[in-house]
Each structure stands twice: as structure tokens, then as C-alpha cells.
Amino acid sequence: EGYKFGSELYLQAILLVLLVLDDDAFSNLTSNLDSFLKETNIQEMKHREIPEVDNSKEFDSDTLGSDDLFSSEDFDMDDLAISFPAFSGLLTFYRDSPIGANQVQETFLANLFVAVTQEANEMIHVLRTKCILSHLYLKHGDIEKALEECEGIMDIYDHDAYSLQLVNTYGMDWSLICVGTMASTYLFRGQFTAAQRSVDFLTKQMQVIDEFASSTKVMSRGTVSSYYLRLFDLSRAHDISSGIATTQYGYFFKEHGTMQERLAEKELALQNSEAF
């Protein structure tokens, strides 16, 4: 129920922003979606379905009037960026929760997110949409496309330029989370060279990422530790995960990181014939 409630809030925020776009911004947005929507003419639907204000009616001067702050003119906007965190949150809900969104719904919303971020023309939004698309493709079985999107992230990512911006806008550095997912995917496919390249990239970023800006670093430590554990490099797996359980703040998937740390400890103790 919590997932459903949260997803409804995100969806309403998105629809509200789309509703109050000025005509030029709305036209640009729908033109970016033409290939996906095909014959659907949203531009006509917007004008046909949104009722106009009846100026012939009299309004209480203390509530509504021609100079009211809530007039349609004052509501027009051309900046879609306010809706981006809502798109990100809703698509993350659809990816991780059992609320029943199907592939068509997710794909449409992801394409809409790509279209609106193209208007902003800022790299942090490009990075976030690549993460969204990569996880979407992976969830629905298109592994090659998922890996392609994530490889593109490593090509353009720059910690100093984008990491804190991603955290401030989207809650964490999703680029590194996506690279961690890609490393695991390569590993399960037996593509060890590609997996190691992703892990090396992640390890390098972990040396500079802010520990307390978000949970990205500690989550990445759990991911890298699990990678080395699967390769039976127990000493490295233990060193990387050490301290996750004592992290002073809660974060997404902390239980997974804590379990990873404990597992690495036990495996290393068994290897060294030590008690645990």
C-alpha cells in the first residue's frame, strides 16, 4: 500500500507539471515523443480536454479574480526540471516494487522522462535517464541494451562535475549504482574482463565520493565486496566491506550490505581456520 500511495503522489506531480506547461514547451516535448506515440496527437488533446476559464462568471474578490495567483496565465511554465525527481522516483518504484506496472507502462514513462530531460540539456539528467533505461532493459530481458546504456555512463561520467549534483537532485549518485549492477551482470554472463573493468571504475570512484552526501559509497562497497567474494578473493572482499554494519546512518539496502560484510568475515575466517 505504501508503494501504491507513493507512486500515486509521484504520478500526480508529473501530470500537474505537464498540465501547466506553456504551449511552446509542450509542443517541444510532444515532438520528442512522436516516434513513440505514433498517431496520437497530444497537442490537440491538451487543448481539447483542458477546460478554459469562464471569465463571464463573477468571483468573490477575496478568492478568485482576474489578477488571482492561480489564473491559467500565472500557471504557465516552461521549466520541466521540477518534475525530474518525480519521474525518477516513480520509475524506481516501478522497477523495485510489486505494484504491478507492466512493460508498456514503464517503457512509456521512461521515454517520457527521456523526452523531458532533453529539454533541460544538462548532463546529470542524461546520466539519470541512462540509468533508468539500463535498469528497465535489464528488468525486461534486453541485456545487450542494458549494458550499452550503462557503458555510455562510464564514458561520460565525471565525479567532480556530476556526483553531488546527482545526489542533490535524485537522492544518490545513480550512475555508480548502475555501474555496480552492470558489473554483476557481466559476472553472471561470464564476461570477466568487462566485469573487472566495471569494478575498477567503481573502486576508483569510491576513493573520491563523499561518504556522507548519500548512501552511494557504502552501497558500492557492498557491491564490490560481493564481486570479489564470488571470485573467492576473500581478503579483498573482507577489507572492502569492513565497517558497513557500523555505518551511523540508515540507507537503502543497508541490510544487504551488513549481510555482505558478515559473510565476507565468515568466509575469510574459514579460509584461515579461525573461529567466528
C-alpha positions as a Markdown table, in Angstrom:
| # | Residue | x | y | z |
|---|---|---|---|---|
| 1 | Glu | 0.0 | 0.0 | 0.0 |
| 2 | Gly | 2.9 | 2.4 | 0.8 |
| 3 | Tyr | 4.3 | 1.8 | -2.7 |
| 4 | Lys | 1.0 | 2.5 | -4.3 |
| 5 | Phe | 0.5 | 5.7 | -2.3 |
| 6 | Gly | 4.0 | 6.9 | -3.1 |
| 7 | Ser | 3.6 | 6.1 | -6.8 |
| 8 | Glu | 0.3 | 8.0 | -7.0 |
| 9 | Leu | 1.9 | 11.1 | -5.5 |
| 10 | Tyr | 4.8 | 10.9 | -8.0 |
| 11 | Leu | 2.4 | 10.5 | -10.9 |
| 12 | Gln | 0.2 | 13.4 | -9.8 |
| 13 | Ala | 3.2 | 15.6 | -9.6 |
| 14 | Ile | 4.2 | 14.7 | -13.1 |
| 15 | Leu | 0.8 | 15.2 | -14.5 |
| 16 | Leu | 0.5 | 18.6 | -12.8 |
| 17 | Val | 3.7 | 19.8 | -14.3 |
| 18 | Leu | 2.6 | 18.6 | -17.8 |
| 19 | Leu | -0.7 | 20.3 | -17.3 |
| 20 | Val | 0.7 | 23.8 | -16.8 |
| 21 | Leu | 3.4 | 23.8 | -19.5 |
| 22 | Asp | 3.2 | 26.7 | -21.8 |
| 23 | Asp | 2.4 | 25.9 | -25.4 |
| 24 | Asp | 6.0 | 26.1 | -26.8 |
| 25 | Ala | 7.4 | 23.8 | -24.1 |
| 26 | Phe | 4.5 | 21.4 | -24.5 |
| 27 | Ser | 5.0 | 21.3 | -28.3 |
| 28 | Asn | 8.7 | 20.6 | -28.0 |
| 29 | Leu | 8.0 | 17.8 | -25.5 |
| 30 | Thr | 5.4 | 16.1 | -27.7 |
| 31 | Ser | 7.6 | 16.4 | -30.8 |
| 32 | Asn | 10.3 | 14.4 | -28.9 |
| 33 | Leu | 7.7 | 11.7 | -28.3 |
| 34 | Asp | 6.3 | 11.5 | -31.8 |
| 35 | Ser | 8.2 | 8.3 | -32.7 |
| 36 | Phe | 6.9 | 6.6 | -29.6 |
| 37 | Leu | 3.3 | 7.9 | -29.7 |
| 38 | Lys | 2.9 | 7.5 | -33.4 |
| 39 | Glu | -0.5 | 8.8 | -34.4 |
| 40 | Thr | -1.6 | 10.1 | -31.0 |
| 41 | Asn | -1.9 | 13.9 | -31.2 |
| 42 | Ile | -1.4 | 15.1 | -27.7 |
| 43 | Gln | -1.1 | 18.7 | -28.7 |
| 44 | Glu | -4.7 | 18.6 | -29.9 |
| 45 | Met | -5.8 | 16.6 | -26.9 |
| 46 | Lys | -4.3 | 19.1 | -24.4 |
| 47 | His | -6.4 | 22.0 | -25.8 |
| 48 | Arg | -9.5 | 19.9 | -26.3 |
| 49 | Glu | -9.6 | 18.3 | -22.9 |
| 50 | Ile | -8.5 | 21.1 | -20.6 |
| 51 | Pro | -11.4 | 23.4 | -19.9 |
| 52 | Glu | -10.9 | 27.1 | -20.3 |
| 53 | Val | -11.8 | 29.5 | -17.5 |
| 54 | Asp | -15.2 | 31.1 | -17.9 |
| 55 | Asn | -14.5 | 34.8 | -17.5 |
| 56 | Ser | -18.2 | 35.7 | -17.6 |
| 57 | Lys | -18.7 | 34.4 | -14.1 |
| 58 | Glu | -18.4 | 36.6 | -11.1 |
| 59 | Phe | -15.8 | 35.7 | -8.5 |
| 60 | Asp | -15.5 | 36.8 | -4.9 |
| 61 | Ser | -12.8 | 39.4 | -4.7 |
| 62 | Asp | -11.3 | 37.7 | -1.7 |
| 63 | Thr | -10.9 | 34.4 | -3.5 |
| 64 | Leu | -10.6 | 34.3 | -7.3 |
| 65 | Gly | -10.4 | 37.1 | -9.8 |
| 66 | Ser | -8.7 | 38.2 | -13.0 |
| 67 | Asp | -5.5 | 39.0 | -11.0 |
| 68 | Asp | -5.6 | 35.9 | -8.9 |
| 69 | Leu | -2.3 | 34.0 | -8.4 |
| 70 | Phe | -4.0 | 30.8 | -9.7 |
| 71 | Ser | -5.0 | 32.1 | -13.1 |
| 72 | Ser | -4.0 | 30.0 | -16.1 |
| 73 | Glu | -1.5 | 32.6 | -17.2 |
| 74 | Asp | 0.3 | 32.5 | -13.9 |
| 75 | Phe | 0.3 | 28.7 | -14.0 |
| 76 | Asp | 2.1 | 28.5 | -17.4 |
| 77 | Met | 5.7 | 27.3 | -17.1 |
| 78 | Asp | 8.4 | 26.2 | -19.4 |
| 79 | Asp | 10.8 | 24.5 | -17.0 |
| 80 | Leu | 10.3 | 20.8 | -16.7 |
| 81 | Ala | 13.1 | 20.2 | -14.3 |
| 82 | Ile | 10.8 | 20.4 | -11.3 |
| 83 | Ser | 9.3 | 17.1 | -12.4 |
| 84 | Phe | 12.5 | 15.1 | -12.9 |
| 85 | Pro | 12.8 | 13.8 | -9.3 |
| 86 | Ala | 9.2 | 12.6 | -9.6 |
| 87 | Phe | 9.9 | 10.7 | -12.8 |
| 88 | Ser | 13.0 | 9.2 | -11.2 |
| 89 | Gly | 11.1 | 8.2 | -8.0 |
| 90 | Leu | 8.2 | 6.7 | -9.9 |
| 91 | Leu | 10.3 | 4.7 | -12.2 |
| 92 | Thr | 12.4 | 3.4 | -9.3 |
| 93 | Phe | 9.1 | 2.3 | -7.6 |
| 94 | Tyr | 8.0 | 0.5 | -10.8 |
| 95 | Arg | 11.4 | -1.2 | -11.0 |
| 96 | Asp | 11.6 | -2.4 | -7.4 |
| 97 | Ser | 8.1 | -2.8 | -6.0 |
| 98 | Pro | 5.3 | -5.3 | -6.6 |
| 99 | Ile | 2.7 | -2.6 | -7.6 |
| 100 | Gly | 2.0 | -4.2 | -11.0 |
| 101 | Ala | 3.3 | -1.8 | -13.6 |
| 102 | Asn | 3.7 | -3.6 | -16.9 |
| 103 | Gln | 6.4 | -3.2 | -19.5 |
| 104 | Val | 4.3 | -0.9 | -21.7 |
| 105 | Gln | 3.6 | 1.5 | -18.8 |
| 106 | Glu | 7.2 | 1.5 | -17.7 |
| 107 | Thr | 8.5 | 2.0 | -21.2 |
| 108 | Phe | 6.2 | 4.8 | -21.9 |
| 109 | Leu | 7.1 | 6.6 | -18.7 |
| 110 | Ala | 10.8 | 6.1 | -19.4 |
| 111 | Asn | 10.5 | 7.5 | -22.9 |
| 112 | Leu | 8.6 | 10.5 | -21.5 |
| 113 | Phe | 11.4 | 11.0 | -18.9 |
| 114 | Val | 14.0 | 10.9 | -21.7 |
| 115 | Ala | 11.9 | 13.5 | -23.7 |
| 116 | Val | 11.5 | 15.9 | -20.9 |
| 117 | Thr | 15.2 | 15.8 | -19.8 |
| 118 | Gln | 16.2 | 16.5 | -23.4 |
| 119 | Glu | 14.6 | 19.9 | -22.9 |
| 120 | Ala | 16.9 | 20.6 | -20.0 |
| 121 | Asn | 20.1 | 19.7 | -21.9 |
| 122 | Glu | 22.1 | 19.0 | -18.7 |
| 123 | Met | 24.4 | 16.0 | -18.3 |
| 124 | Ile | 23.2 | 15.0 | -14.8 |
| 125 | His | 19.7 | 14.3 | -16.4 |
| 126 | Val | 21.3 | 12.4 | -19.3 |
| 127 | Leu | 23.1 | 10.2 | -16.8 |
| 128 | Arg | 19.9 | 9.6 | -14.8 |
| 129 | Thr | 17.9 | 8.6 | -17.8 |
| 130 | Lys | 20.6 | 6.2 | -18.9 |
| 131 | Cys | 20.4 | 4.6 | -15.5 |
| 132 | Ile | 16.6 | 4.4 | -15.8 |
| 133 | Leu | 16.8 | 2.8 | -19.3 |
| 134 | Ser | 19.5 | 0.4 | -18.3 |
| 135 | His | 17.6 | -1.0 | -15.4 |
| 136 | Leu | 14.4 | -1.0 | -17.5 |
| 137 | Tyr | 16.0 | -3.1 | -20.3 |
| 138 | Leu | 17.6 | -5.4 | -17.7 |
| 139 | Lys | 14.3 | -6.0 | -15.9 |
| 140 | His | 12.6 | -7.0 | -19.2 |
| 141 | Gly | 15.4 | -9.1 | -20.5 |
| 142 | Asp | 17.1 | -6.9 | -23.1 |
| 143 | Ile | 20.6 | -7.4 | -21.6 |
| 144 | Glu | 22.6 | -6.0 | -24.5 |
| 145 | Lys | 20.7 | -2.7 | -24.5 |
| 146 | Ala | 21.0 | -2.5 | -20.7 |
| 147 | Leu | 24.8 | -3.0 | -20.9 |
| 148 | Glu | 25.0 | -0.5 | -23.8 |
| 149 | Glu | 23.3 | 2.3 | -21.8 |
| 150 | Cys | 25.5 | 1.6 | -18.8 |
| 151 | Glu | 28.7 | 1.6 | -20.8 |
| 152 | Gly | 27.7 | 5.1 | -22.0 |
| 153 | Ile | 27.5 | 6.2 | -18.4 |
| 154 | Met | 31.2 | 5.3 | -17.8 |
| 155 | Asp | 32.1 | 7.2 | -21.0 |
| 156 | Ile | 30.7 | 10.5 | -19.8 |
| 157 | Tyr | 30.8 | 10.3 | -16.0 |
| 158 | Asp | 32.9 | 12.8 | -14.1 |
| 159 | His | 32.8 | 12.7 | -10.3 |
| 160 | Asp | 33.7 | 16.3 | -9.7 |
| 161 | Ala | 31.2 | 17.6 | -12.2 |
| 162 | Tyr | 28.2 | 15.4 | -11.6 |
| 163 | Ser | 28.3 | 13.4 | -8.4 |
| 164 | Leu | 26.9 | 15.9 | -5.9 |
| 165 | Gln | 24.5 | 17.3 | -8.5 |
| 166 | Leu | 23.0 | 13.8 | -8.9 |
| 167 | Val | 22.8 | 13.4 | -5.1 |
| 168 | Asn | 21.1 | 16.8 | -4.7 |
| 169 | Thr | 18.6 | 16.2 | -7.5 |
| 170 | Tyr | 18.0 | 12.5 | -7.4 |
| 171 | Gly | 19.0 | 11.4 | -3.9 |
| 172 | Met | 22.1 | 9.5 | -4.7 |
| 173 | Asp | 24.7 | 9.0 | -7.4 |
| 174 | Trp | 22.7 | 6.6 | -9.6 |
| 175 | Ser | 25.5 | 6.4 | -12.1 |
| 176 | Leu | 27.7 | 4.4 | -9.8 |
| 177 | Ile | 24.7 | 2.2 | -8.7 |
| 178 | Cys | 24.1 | 1.4 | -12.3 |
| 179 | Val | 27.8 | 0.6 | -12.9 |
| 180 | Gly | 27.6 | -1.8 | -10.0 |
| 181 | Thr | 24.6 | -3.5 | -11.5 |
| 182 | Met | 26.4 | -3.8 | -14.8 |
| 183 | Ala | 29.5 | -5.4 | -13.1 |
| 184 | Ser | 27.2 | -8.1 | -11.6 |
| 185 | Thr | 25.5 | -8.7 | -14.9 |
| 186 | Tyr | 28.9 | -9.1 | -16.7 |
| 187 | Leu | 30.0 | -11.5 | -13.9 |
| 188 | Phe | 26.9 | -13.7 | -14.2 |
| 189 | Arg | 27.4 | -13.8 | -18.0 |
| 190 | Gly | 31.0 | -15.0 | -17.6 |
| 191 | Gln | 32.4 | -11.8 | -19.1 |
| 192 | Phe | 35.1 | -11.4 | -16.5 |
| 193 | Thr | 37.2 | -8.8 | -18.3 |
| 194 | Ala | 34.2 | -6.5 | -18.7 |
| 195 | Ala | 33.1 | -7.1 | -15.1 |
| 196 | Gln | 36.6 | -6.3 | -13.8 |
| 197 | Arg | 36.7 | -3.1 | -15.9 |
| 198 | Ser | 33.4 | -2.0 | -14.2 |
| 199 | Val | 34.6 | -2.9 | -10.8 |
| 200 | Asp | 37.9 | -1.0 | -11.3 |
| 201 | Phe | 35.9 | 2.0 | -12.4 |
| 202 | Leu | 33.7 | 1.8 | -9.3 |
| 203 | Thr | 36.6 | 1.3 | -7.0 |
| 204 | Lys | 38.3 | 4.4 | -8.4 |
| 205 | Gln | 35.2 | 6.5 | -7.8 |
| 206 | Met | 34.8 | 5.1 | -4.2 |
| 207 | Gln | 38.1 | 6.8 | -3.3 |
| 208 | Val | 36.7 | 10.3 | -4.0 |
| 209 | Ile | 33.0 | 10.1 | -3.4 |
| 210 | Asp | 31.6 | 11.8 | -0.4 |
| 211 | Glu | 30.8 | 9.3 | 2.4 |
| 212 | Phe | 28.0 | 11.3 | 3.9 |
| 213 | Ala | 26.4 | 13.0 | 0.9 |
| 214 | Ser | 24.4 | 9.9 | 0.2 |
| 215 | Ser | 24.4 | 6.2 | 0.7 |
| 216 | Thr | 26.1 | 5.6 | -2.7 |
| 217 | Lys | 29.6 | 4.9 | -1.4 |
| 218 | Val | 28.6 | 2.3 | 1.2 |
| 219 | Met | 26.2 | 0.6 | -1.2 |
| 220 | Ser | 29.0 | 0.4 | -3.8 |
| 221 | Arg | 31.3 | -1.1 | -1.2 |
| 222 | Gly | 28.8 | -3.9 | -0.7 |
| 223 | Thr | 28.6 | -4.5 | -4.4 |
| 224 | Val | 32.3 | -4.6 | -5.0 |
| 225 | Ser | 32.8 | -6.9 | -1.9 |
| 226 | Ser | 30.2 | -9.3 | -3.3 |
| 227 | Tyr | 32.1 | -9.3 | -6.6 |
| 228 | Tyr | 35.4 | -10.3 | -5.0 |
| 229 | Leu | 33.6 | -12.8 | -2.8 |
| 230 | Arg | 32.3 | -14.6 | -5.9 |
| 231 | Leu | 35.8 | -14.7 | -7.3 |
| 232 | Phe | 36.9 | -16.2 | -3.9 |
| 233 | Asp | 39.3 | -13.2 | -3.3 |
| 234 | Leu | 38.2 | -13.3 | 0.4 |
| 235 | Ser | 40.8 | -10.9 | 1.8 |
| 236 | Arg | 39.8 | -8.2 | -0.6 |
| 237 | Ala | 36.1 | -8.8 | -0.1 |
| 238 | His | 36.6 | -8.6 | 3.6 |
| 239 | Asp | 38.6 | -5.4 | 3.5 |
| 240 | Ile | 36.2 | -3.5 | 1.2 |
| 241 | Ser | 33.0 | -4.4 | 3.2 |
| 242 | Ser | 34.6 | -3.9 | 6.7 |
| 243 | Gly | 32.6 | -1.3 | 8.6 |
| 244 | Ile | 29.4 | -1.3 | 6.7 |
| 245 | Ala | 27.4 | -2.6 | 9.7 |
| 246 | Thr | 28.6 | 0.2 | 11.9 |
| 247 | Thr | 27.6 | 3.0 | 9.5 |
| 248 | Gln | 25.9 | 5.6 | 11.6 |
| 249 | Tyr | 23.1 | 6.4 | 9.2 |
| 250 | Gly | 20.4 | 4.3 | 7.7 |
| 251 | Tyr | 20.3 | 3.8 | 3.9 |
| 252 | Phe | 18.6 | 1.8 | 1.2 |
| 253 | Phe | 19.7 | -1.9 | 1.3 |
| 254 | Lys | 21.7 | -1.5 | 4.4 |
| 255 | Glu | 20.7 | -5.0 | 5.5 |
| 256 | His | 22.2 | -6.3 | 2.3 |
| 257 | Gly | 25.5 | -4.5 | 3.0 |
| 258 | Thr | 25.6 | -5.8 | 6.6 |
| 259 | Met | 24.9 | -9.3 | 5.4 |
| 260 | Gln | 27.7 | -9.0 | 2.8 |
| 261 | Glu | 30.2 | -7.8 | 5.5 |
| 262 | Arg | 29.3 | -10.7 | 7.8 |
| 263 | Leu | 29.5 | -13.2 | 5.0 |
| 264 | Ala | 33.0 | -12.0 | 4.0 |
| 265 | Glu | 34.1 | -12.2 | 7.6 |
| 266 | Lys | 32.9 | -15.8 | 7.9 |
| 267 | Glu | 34.4 | -16.9 | 4.6 |
| 268 | Leu | 37.8 | -15.4 | 5.4 |
| 269 | Ala | 37.7 | -17.0 | 8.9 |
| 270 | Leu | 37.0 | -20.4 | 7.4 |
| 271 | Gln | 39.8 | -20.0 | 4.9 |
| 272 | Asn | 42.3 | -19.1 | 7.7 |
| 273 | Ser | 40.9 | -21.8 | 10.1 |
| 274 | Glu | 39.8 | -19.2 | 12.6 |
| 275 | Ala | 36.8 | -19.2 | 14.9 |
| 276 | Phe | 33.9 | -16.8 | 14.0 |
